[in-house]
């Protein structure tokens, strides 16, 4: 990896379990908006392996240079960058959204970093970009009925650390996300338990 490229080590650890689910979930999709692309490492790994898709990255303005660097870098096999990744878009979920129409939205390790108000804003905006029958796919830690999911206290410890750093952040309750999804015209259709006490949850647009 080039020294100039930003690195999020968790991306390398979780990308294979996520990709196994995405291959199935996105098999009949054609366009994906990734919200909170971070370094861009997930995008450059997933997009070449899902070549039937257009994978649109997005994030806050300060993260776009790192994403552009990853999108321009040769792949792990010294292949040319995937041609199904347009340049990243600036997107603050609480602000103006790009004029897009996609049939899936994906976000990883973001809802617990955002404030609760930003999470609400994300769900409220989904009807603007999701086409009929579209899906929202979220990866990350969540609580169910107020309880942390997984083995040991790692998620509880992580949640305490998040709230000490930013009181407006924290691991979200799945039931609360379900309510936000319902208000946006979606319903939960899948919930997968993945390694490291994370989940991959799918909400589908109700036609």
Secondary structure, DSSP 8 states (H G I E B T S, - for coil): --TTS---HHHHHHHHHHHHHHHHHTTT--EEEES--TTSHHHHHHHHHSTTSEEE-EE-HHHHHHHHHHHHS--TTS----TT----EE--TTS---S--EEEEEEES-TTTS-HHHHHHHHHHHHHHEEEEEEEEEEE-EEETTEE-SSTTHHHHHHHHHHHH-TT---EEHHHHHHHHHHTTEEEEEEEEETTTEEEEEEEE--
